[in-house]
Amino acid sequence: MQIKNDISYGVIPIKRVNDSWEVFLINQFSKIGKNTYWILPKGHPENNETPKQTAIRELKEETNMSPSILLDEPTFKLQYDFVFDQVKINKTVVFFIGVIEGGEYEVDGEEVKEAGWYSLSAATERLDYRDTKEMFSQAREFIENYQ
């Protein structure tokens, strides 16, 4: 079986609501099956983009939001593999924390079924995959202490 390495970049969009943080999740259509899954906005680089440029563009394309602050560090890495068209894909996704002012959004109906802002605990429950939940728990620790 052929093996391919694949990398994407995304944003963990957060906004302050009173004294706590909320995170924005999307319910994305799967390119493999006929299902959807809850995830954070992400995508592949285009035209020699930097990782941060990719993350910002993908957030804008999928949600019509742009971060007022995009942190260089820490980043949060998600790694998993899957088989698509008889090719094993070793996937890495690097997420940046992005602070959103306001929080109004408009999703791309081609890629996203639904989306919304969730408390950190509700987001932990809503995310679909175990490895995504584990990565988000590390991000959540940082977000809870972020000023």
N, C-alpha and C positions, 0 to 999 in steps of 0.2 A: 504494500500500500504506500502510495506517495504521501509524504509529510510536508506540510507547509507551515511556516511561522507567520503569524499575522499580528499586527499591533494597531490599536485604536486609542484615542484620547477622548476624555470626557470631563464634564463638570459635575460636581456635587453642588447643586444650587441650594443656597440657604438664605433665609430671610429672618430677621428678628421680628417676633410678634410679642409685644409686651416684654416680659422678662425671659422669654425662652426662644429657641430657634425652631424653625420648620424647614423641611427639606422638600424639594420638588421631585416627584417621580413620574415616569411615563409608563403607560401600558402599551408596549411596542408590539407590532405585528411581527411574527417570526418569519424569517426568510427561508427557514427549513421546513417547518410544519405549518399546519393551518391553525395555529394557536397564537396566543399573545402572552406576554410575560412582563412583570413589573421590573423596571430597571432605571438607571440614571441615564441622562442623555449622553451619547457617545457616538464616535464614528471614525472613519479612516482619514488620514491626511491626503490632501490634494496639492498638486503643484508646488512641491518643496516647502509646504507650510511647516512652521515649528509646531511642537506639541501643543503649546498654549494657543496658537492661532487656530489649530484644528479644533481644540476643545471649545473655543469661543464660537467658531463658525457653526459647529454641530449644534450647540445649544441654541443659537439664533435660528438655524434651519428647522429644528424640531419643536421649538417652543416660542419663538419670536421674542426671547428675552436675551439681555446682555448683562454680564456681571459688572457692577461698579468697581468691585475689587476681585482680582483673581490671584490667589496666593501662589507663590513659587514653591513654597514648602509648607507643610509636608505634602507629598503626593501619596496616593493610595493605589496600590496595584492589585489587580484582579487577574488571576491566571487560571485557564481551564482549557480543555481540548474537546473536540467533537469531530464527527465525520460528516462531510458534505460532498456529494458527487464522488464518492469512493476516495476521497482525500482526507487524511487526518490533519486537522487544523489545530496547531498549538497557538492559542489565543492569549494575548496580553493586553489588558486595558489599563491605562494610567489615568487616574482621576485627579483633578485639581479642585480645591474648594473655591467656589465662586459666590460672593455676596451679591444678592439681588435687592435692589431698591424697588419698592412697590409690589411687584409680584404678579402683575397682569400678564397673561400668557395667551397664546394662540397656537394650537398644535397643528402640525402637518398631518392631515388626515390620511395621507398615503402611507406614512410610517407609524403613526401613533393612533391608537383606538381612543384612549382617554388619558387624562393626566390630572395632577393636582398637588396641592401643598399638604404636607402631613407633619404631625409632631414627630420627633425623632423616634419615639417608641412605636407609634403607629407605622412609620416607614419601615422600621425593622421587621415588623410583622408582615407588612404588605409585600416586601421584596420576595421574589419567587425562589431564587436559587440559594442553596446553602453557602456556596463560596462567595456570592454577592453579599449575603447577610454577614458573613465573617469579615469581609473587607469593610462593610459599612459600620460594623461595631467598632473597628479601629478608628474610622473617621468620626464616628459619633463621640468617642472619648475626647477627641480633639475639639470638635464643634461645641460640646457642652462647656468647655473651658475657654472658648474663644471670646475675646472682648470685641 
